[in-house]
Amino acid sequence: MENANTRKVSGLGIAAIMSMFLVAMGFTVVTPAMAKFAQAFPDKNFVLISTLPTLFVVITTIVTGSVAGKRFSYKFLAILGSLLFLVGGCAPALIADFGTILVCRAILGIGIGMLSPLGNALVAGSFEGQKRASLLGYGTLFMNAGGIVFQMLGGILADINWQMTFWGHGLVIVALIMAFFLPEPQKPAETQSIKSDAPKEKMGKPIWVIAILLMVYNMINYPIMMNLSILFIERRAGGATAAATALSLFTVAGCVAGLVFGTLFKALKRFCLPFGFAICMVGSAMVRFGGSAFVMTAGLVLAGFAFSIILPSLMTWMSISTPQSTIAMATSIIMALMNLGGFICTYWLVFIKSVAGETTLAPINIAIGFFACMAVVFLVYNPFKSMAHAPVAEMKRE
């Protein structure tokens, strides 16, 4: 089942593709430093330092997906994206003005938005069969591993000085160097271009449900991540480094979930989503009520494991809800709205503060209730009823 393109991609080319996944979570460098930013900018909406890039990721991801391999080569987009990432990410280490920092964060978002869709697109366009499935799995691992490194680096640097945190974005130099070795899936890109002249199929309606659900999920879950360093300090459970360690374990748990998802889906089938949301609820409750670093970290581990069950479950739902020809666009819409949720959470926190008077515990209370409701909804509604055992069978064929 492997095509010629599979054999043409060298080991160095594969490594270059994996480097695109490695830096996809670069914006998380600042997550462990939120308490430091609160002290540095007490009269500013400092949350924007973390959330503003996601707005530009949304816009740029959609644009990049429409021009990659057509108007611009993957290599060019990867090099330009890496340079914008490097400049926008590291410049605030030398700047103390809040407004200028936000401009830099917008540039960072554009860079990440250019890089984030490239890994999946290159794997899908250059490989087939089991090789493609394996590399997509490795891509997820590299993405999570990158998130771990970025967060740990950010936490360590934040404990030195809040501005030092931004130097953590320098890790993108790896992707910048490797970008010069990226393969170009020319034939698949041309095939897609020819197929686009045919009558277009309509995208399935559940795509918008999935996209909005992930947008709300991100909007509600993101404050838990951002407030973690504040909770650790308030409860005397540690500083930025301890919070970074907990956030890294969130990602590690996601890696584990990604590895066992196939087996778990085979065992639970339609109950994967209620299981994932229930575990997310328990993990959030542990962060909310835990009085020690151990309990809060354990809660984040559960939440990380749950998210990496929920996301592939929803993507499986997506794959059976829309024609094959619309999957690329459907994926772009879902990922774009999911990232948009990270930006909207800034104003979600403003709303919560106007109602509850604080933005540390109230968002977690709402998150617990949301996850509980979703667990019940998917316990009653089965989004996989039309596929029977198709995903499992398909995985076996691969």
C-alpha positions as CSV (number, residue, x, y, z in Angstrom):
1,M,0.0,0.0,0.0
2,E,3.0,2.4,0.2
3,N,3.4,4.7,-2.7
4,A,6.6,6.0,-4.3
5,N,6.5,9.1,-2.3
6,T,7.0,7.2,0.9
7,R,10.4,5.8,-0.3
8,K,11.6,9.2,-1.6
9,V,11.5,10.9,1.8
10,S,14.8,10.5,3.6
11,G,15.4,10.0,7.3
12,L,16.5,13.7,7.4
13,G,13.2,14.7,5.7
14,I,11.2,12.8,8.3
15,A,13.2,14.4,11.1
16,A,12.4,17.8,9.5
17,I,8.7,17.0,9.4
18,M,8.8,16.0,13.1
19,S,10.4,19.3,14.0
20,M,7.3,21.0,12.8
21,F,5.3,19.1,15.4
22,L,8.0,19.8,18.0
23,V,7.4,23.6,18.0
24,A,3.6,23.6,17.6
25,M,3.0,24.3,21.3
26,G,5.6,27.0,21.5
27,F,3.1,29.6,23.0
28,T,3.0,27.5,26.2
29,V,6.4,28.9,27.2
30,V,4.7,31.7,29.1
31,T,2.1,29.5,30.9
32,P,4.1,28.8,34.1
33,A,5.0,32.6,34.3
34,M,1.5,34.0,34.7
35,A,2.0,34.9,38.4
36,K,5.1,36.8,37.4
37,F,3.3,38.7,34.7
38,A,0.5,39.5,37.2
39,Q,3.1,41.2,39.4
40,A,4.9,42.9,36.5
41,F,1.6,44.3,35.0
42,P,-0.9,44.7,37.9
43,D,-3.0,47.3,36.0
44,K,-3.0,45.5,32.7
45,N,-4.9,42.6,31.2
46,F,-1.7,40.4,31.5
47,V,-3.7,37.3,30.4
48,L,-3.4,38.6,26.8
49,I,0.3,37.7,26.9
50,S,-0.8,34.0,26.9
51,T,-4.0,34.2,24.9
52,L,-3.3,36.8,22.1
53,P,-1.1,34.5,20.0
54,T,-4.0,32.0,19.7
55,L,-6.1,34.6,17.8
56,F,-3.4,35.0,15.1
57,V,-2.8,31.2,15.1
58,V,-6.5,30.8,14.1
59,I,-6.3,33.2,11.2
60,T,-2.9,32.1,9.9
61,T,-3.6,28.4,10.1
62,I,-6.6,28.7,7.7
63,V,-4.6,30.9,5.3
64,T,-1.5,28.6,5.4
65,G,-3.7,25.5,4.8
66,S,-5.0,27.1,1.6
67,V,-1.7,28.1,0.1
68,A,0.8,25.4,1.3
69,G,2.1,23.4,-1.7
70,K,0.1,25.6,-4.1
71,R,1.2,29.3,-4.0
72,F,4.1,28.7,-1.6
73,S,6.3,25.7,-0.9
74,Y,6.2,24.0,2.5
75,K,9.9,24.8,2.9
76,F,9.3,28.6,2.4
77,L,6.4,28.7,4.8
78,A,8.3,26.7,7.4
79,I,11.4,29.0,7.2
80,L,9.2,32.2,7.3
81,G,7.1,30.8,10.1
82,S,10.2,29.9,12.2
83,L,11.7,33.3,11.7
84,L,8.5,35.1,12.8
85,F,8.3,32.6,15.8
86,L,11.9,33.4,16.8
87,V,11.6,37.2,16.5
88,G,8.1,37.5,18.0
89,G,8.8,35.0,20.8
90,C,12.2,36.3,22.0
91,A,11.9,40.0,21.4
92,P,9.9,40.6,24.7
93,A,12.9,39.5,26.6
94,L,14.4,42.8,25.7
95,I,11.2,44.9,26.0
96,A,9.3,46.0,29.1
97,D,6.5,47.9,27.4
98,F,3.2,46.0,27.6
99,G,1.8,47.2,24.3
100,T,5.0,46.3,22.4
101,I,5.0,42.9,24.1
102,L,1.5,42.2,22.7
103,V,2.6,43.2,19.2
104,C,5.4,40.7,19.5
105,R,3.0,38.0,20.8
106,A,0.8,38.7,17.7
107,I,3.9,38.1,15.5
108,L,4.6,34.9,17.4
109,G,1.0,33.7,16.8
110,I,1.4,34.3,13.0
111,G,4.6,32.2,13.1
112,I,3.0,29.4,15.0
113,G,0.0,29.5,12.7
114,M,2.2,29.1,9.7
115,L,4.0,26.1,11.2
116,S,1.2,24.2,13.0
117,P,-0.6,22.8,9.9
118,L,2.6,21.8,8.0
119,G,3.4,18.6,9.9
120,N,0.1,16.9,9.4
121,A,-0.2,18.1,5.8
122,L,3.3,16.8,4.9
123,V,2.7,13.4,6.5
124,A,-0.6,13.0,4.8
125,G,0.8,14.1,1.4
126,S,4.0,12.1,1.5
127,F,3.0,8.8,3.1
128,E,0.3,6.1,2.9
129,G,-1.0,3.2,4.9
130,Q,0.6,2.1,8.1
131,K,3.6,4.4,7.6
132,R,1.3,7.5,7.5
133,A,-0.5,6.3,10.6
134,S,2.7,5.6,12.5
135,L,4.2,9.0,11.6
136,L,1.0,10.8,12.7
137,G,1.3,9.1,16.0
138,Y,5.0,10.1,16.3
139,G,4.0,13.6,15.4
140,T,1.6,13.7,18.3
141,L,4.4,12.5,20.6
142,F,6.8,15.2,19.3
143,M,4.1,17.9,19.8
144,N,3.6,16.8,23.4
145,A,7.3,16.5,24.0
146,G,7.8,20.0,22.6
147,G,5.1,21.2,25.0
148,I,6.9,19.6,27.9
149,V,10.3,21.2,27.0
150,F,8.8,24.6,26.3
151,Q,6.9,24.7,29.7
152,M,9.8,23.4,31.7
153,L,12.1,25.9,30.1
154,G,9.6,28.7,30.7
155,G,9.2,27.8,34.3
156,I,12.9,27.7,35.0
157,L,13.5,31.0,33.2
158,A,10.5,32.7,34.9
159,D,12.0,31.9,38.3
160,I,15.0,33.9,37.3
161,N,13.1,36.9,35.9
162,W,9.8,37.4,34.1
163,Q,11.5,38.7,30.9
164,M,13.9,35.8,30.8
165,T,10.8,33.6,30.2
166,F,10.6,34.7,26.5
167,W,14.1,33.4,25.7
168,G,12.5,29.9,25.9
169,H,11.1,30.5,22.4
170,G,14.6,30.2,21.1
171,L,14.1,26.5,20.9
172,V,12.4,27.2,17.5
173,I,15.9,27.4,16.0
174,V,15.7,23.6,15.7
175,A,12.7,23.9,13.4
176,L,14.3,26.8,11.5
177,I,17.4,24.7,10.6
178,M,15.4,21.6,9.9
179,A,13.0,23.5,7.6
180,F,15.7,23.6,4.9
181,F,15.4,19.8,4.6
182,L,11.6,19.6,4.4
183,P,10.3,17.4,1.5
184,E,7.7,18.7,-1.0
185,P,4.8,16.4,-1.7
186,Q,4.3,17.7,-5.2
187,K,2.3,14.9,-6.7
188,P,-0.3,14.7,-4.0
189,A,-0.7,18.5,-4.1
190,E,-1.3,18.4,-7.8
191,T,-3.8,15.6,-7.4
192,Q,-5.8,17.6,-4.9
193,S,-5.7,20.5,-7.3
194,I,-7.3,18.5,-10.1
195,K,-9.9,17.0,-7.8
196,S,-11.0,20.4,-6.7
197,D,-12.4,21.1,-10.2
198,A,-15.0,18.3,-9.6
199,P,-18.4,19.2,-8.0
200,K,-17.8,20.0,-4.4
201,E,-19.3,17.9,-1.6
202,K,-20.8,19.5,1.4
203,M,-19.2,19.3,4.7
204,G,-21.2,17.4,7.4
205,K,-23.2,19.4,9.9
206,P,-21.6,17.7,12.9
207,I,-18.3,19.4,12.0
208,W,-19.6,22.6,13.4
209,V,-20.8,20.9,16.6
210,I,-17.4,19.4,17.1
211,A,-15.6,22.7,16.4
212,I,-17.8,24.7,18.7
213,L,-17.5,22.0,21.4
214,L,-13.7,22.1,21.3
215,M,-13.8,25.9,21.2
216,V,-15.8,26.0,24.4
217,Y,-13.7,23.2,25.9
218,N,-10.5,25.3,25.3
219,M,-12.2,28.5,26.6
220,I,-13.1,26.8,29.8
221,N,-10.1,24.6,30.3
222,Y,-7.4,27.2,29.5
223,P,-7.9,29.3,32.6
224,I,-7.1,26.2,34.7
225,M,-3.7,26.0,33.1
226,M,-3.0,29.7,33.3
227,N,-4.0,30.0,37.0
228,L,-2.0,27.0,38.1
229,S,1.1,29.0,39.0
230,I,-1.1,31.4,41.0
231,L,-2.7,28.5,42.8
232,F,0.7,26.9,43.6
233,I,1.9,30.2,45.1
234,E,-1.3,30.9,47.0
235,R,-1.4,27.4,48.5
236,R,2.4,27.5,49.2
237,A,2.8,24.4,47.0
238,G,5.8,25.8,45.0
239,G,6.8,28.4,42.5
240,A,6.8,28.7,38.7
241,T,9.1,25.7,38.3
242,A,6.7,23.5,40.3
243,A,3.8,24.7,38.2
244,A,5.8,24.0,35.1
245,T,6.5,20.5,36.2
246,A,2.8,19.9,36.8
247,L,1.9,21.4,33.4
248,S,4.5,19.2,31.8
249,L,3.0,16.1,33.4
250,F,-0.3,17.1,31.9
251,T,1.4,16.8,28.5
252,V,3.1,13.5,29.5
253,A,-0.3,12.1,30.4
254,G,-1.5,13.2,27.0
255,C,1.3,11.2,25.4
256,V,0.3,8.1,27.2
257,A,-3.3,8.5,26.3
258,G,-2.4,9.0,22.7
259,L,-0.4,5.7,22.7
260,V,-3.3,3.7,24.2
261,F,-6.2,5.4,22.5
262,G,-6.6,2.7,19.8
263,T,-6.9,0.0,22.5
264,L,-9.1,2.2,24.7
265,F,-11.5,3.0,21.8
266,K,-11.8,-0.7,20.9
267,A,-12.8,-1.5,24.5
268,L,-15.0,1.5,25.3
269,K,-16.3,2.5,21.8
270,R,-19.2,5.0,22.3
271,F,-18.3,5.4,25.9
272,C,-14.9,7.0,25.2
273,L,-16.3,10.6,25.2
274,P,-18.3,10.3,28.5
275,F,-15.3,8.5,30.0
276,G,-13.0,11.3,28.9
277,F,-15.2,14.1,30.2
278,A,-15.8,12.3,33.5
279,I,-12.1,11.9,34.1
280,C,-11.6,15.6,33.1
281,M,-14.2,16.6,35.7
282,V,-12.4,14.6,38.4
283,G,-9.0,16.0,37.5
284,S,-10.4,19.6,37.6
285,A,-12.0,19.0,41.0
286,M,-8.6,17.8,42.3
287,V,-7.0,21.0,41.1
288,R,-9.8,23.1,42.6
289,F,-9.9,21.5,46.0
290,G,-6.4,20.0,46.3
291,G,-4.3,21.6,49.0
292,S,-0.9,20.2,48.0
293,A,1.3,20.1,45.0
294,F,0.8,16.3,44.7
295,V,-3.0,16.5,44.6
296,M,-3.1,19.4,42.1
297,T,-0.5,17.7,39.9
298,A,-2.4,14.4,40.0
299,G,-5.5,16.3,38.9
300,L,-3.6,17.8,36.0
301,V,-2.3,14.4,35.0
302,L,-5.9,13.1,34.9
303,A,-7.0,16.1,32.9
304,G,-4.2,15.7,30.4
305,F,-5.0,12.0,29.9
306,A,-8.7,12.8,29.5
307,F,-8.1,15.5,26.8
308,S,-6.0,13.2,24.7
309,I,-9.0,10.8,24.8
310,I,-11.6,13.4,24.0
311,L,-9.7,15.0,21.1
312,P,-9.1,11.9,19.0
313,S,-12.6,10.7,19.8
314,L,-14.0,13.9,18.4
315,M,-11.7,13.7,15.4
316,T,-13.0,10.1,14.8
317,W,-16.5,11.5,14.9
318,M,-15.4,14.1,12.4
319,S,-14.0,11.5,10.0
320,I,-17.3,9.6,9.8
321,S,-19.5,12.7,9.6
322,T,-18.2,14.4,6.4
323,P,-17.1,13.3,2.9
324,Q,-13.5,12.4,2.4
325,S,-13.0,15.4,0.1
326,T,-13.9,17.8,2.9
327,I,-11.8,16.3,5.7
328,A,-8.9,18.7,5.2
329,M,-11.2,21.8,5.4
330,A,-13.1,20.2,8.3
331,T,-9.9,19.7,10.2
332,S,-8.8,23.3,9.6
333,I,-12.1,24.6,10.9
334,I,-12.0,22.4,14.0
335,M,-8.4,23.3,14.9
336,A,-9.0,27.0,14.1
337,L,-12.1,27.2,16.4
338,M,-10.3,25.2,19.1
339,N,-7.5,27.8,19.1
340,L,-10.0,30.6,19.0
341,G,-11.3,29.3,22.3
342,G,-7.9,30.0,23.9
343,F,-8.2,33.7,22.8
344,I,-11.9,34.0,23.8
345,C,-11.0,32.8,27.3
346,T,-9.4,36.3,28.0
347,Y,-12.8,37.9,27.8
348,W,-14.4,34.9,29.4
349,L,-12.3,35.7,32.5
350,V,-13.3,39.4,32.3
351,F,-17.0,38.3,32.4
352,I,-16.4,35.9,35.3
353,K,-14.6,38.6,37.3
354,S,-17.6,41.0,36.7
355,V,-19.9,38.3,38.1
356,A,-17.9,36.4,40.7
357,G,-15.3,39.1,41.6
358,E,-12.3,36.8,41.0
359,T,-10.8,34.7,38.3
360,T,-8.9,31.9,40.0
361,L,-11.4,29.5,41.5
362,A,-14.7,30.5,39.8
363,P,-13.5,29.4,36.3
364,I,-12.5,26.0,37.7
365,N,-16.0,25.6,39.3
366,I,-17.6,26.3,35.9
367,A,-15.2,23.9,34.2
368,I,-16.2,21.1,36.6
369,G,-19.8,21.7,35.9
370,F,-19.3,21.8,32.1
371,F,-17.3,18.5,32.0
372,A,-20.0,16.8,34.1
373,C,-22.7,18.0,31.7
374,M,-20.8,16.8,28.7
375,A,-20.2,13.4,30.3
376,V,-24.0,13.0,30.7
377,V,-24.8,14.3,27.2
378,F,-22.5,11.8,25.5
379,L,-23.6,9.0,27.9
380,V,-27.1,9.5,26.3
381,Y,-26.1,10.5,22.8
382,N,-24.0,8.1,20.7
383,P,-22.1,10.0,17.9
384,F,-20.6,6.7,16.6
385,K,-23.8,4.8,16.0
386,S,-23.5,5.1,12.2
387,M,-20.1,3.5,12.1
388,A,-20.6,0.4,14.2
389,H,-17.1,-1.1,14.5
390,A,-15.7,0.7,11.4
391,P,-12.9,2.6,13.1
392,V,-11.6,-0.5,14.8
393,A,-11.7,-2.5,11.6
394,E,-10.1,0.3,9.7
395,M,-7.2,0.5,12.2
396,K,-6.7,-3.3,11.8
397,R,-6.5,-2.9,8.0
398,E,-4.0,-0.2,8.3
